[in-house]
Amino acid sequence: ESSFIHRFEPARDAGSPPLLLLHGTGGDENDLLGLGKMISPGSALLSPRGRVLEHGMPRFFRRLTEGVFDEDDVRRRALELGDFVAEARQRYGLAAPVAVGFSNGANIAAALLLLKPDALAGAILLRAMVPLSDPPKVNLAGKPILLLSGQADPIVPASNSARLASLLSEAGAQVGHKVLPAGHQLSQADLTLARDWIGKFA
Ligand code: MLT
């Protein structure tokens, strides 16, 4: 079962990569549409709502407590999201998308990269953490990934985002990692950096 409530907005410029927008805890399929348009106005936007509920708040996988993930659920949900992306690509006629994930959405995007790398053409991971403590060996050769972390993020320790960056680069991805003067919330710098990065994509 890979059906997700989602929003889809068609491309306005065939040269811009489709974006897979993945919201944070308590968000929904509407949350990141504005951000998607801001960073890449021509892109098709595919924006699912996470299917896990935590006290009524949508997420993309279960966690035991903040920062401690139910890793079986991470794996299962990442593959389910991969199936959704494959079906949506057929239905809407899309190339492999660039994931743009925030927080829990960035974490499921990182898991998808590790478990089903062909599902994504690249990724912008905003405030991401290492999603799996024992990730499978994967080939991410040449996959462009922008990781933006907050220097004062109370949820993501600096050591954790650094570990994610090296995990992805060791798998062959082209990782750009910037640590911004920010907390867990996004800042103007995130938008500017994401927009510039997408502008140079492909
Ligand atoms: C997560 O559960 O994925 C992380 O703690 C980020 C969050 O959703 O707050």
Boltz pocket constraint, residues with backbone or C-beta under 6 A from the ligand:
constraints:
  - pocket:
      binder: B
      contacts: [[A, 24], [A, 25], [A, 63], [A, 65], [A, 66], [A, 67], [A, 68], [A, 103], [A, 104], [A, 105], [A, 107], [A, 127], [A, 155]]
      max_distance: 6.0
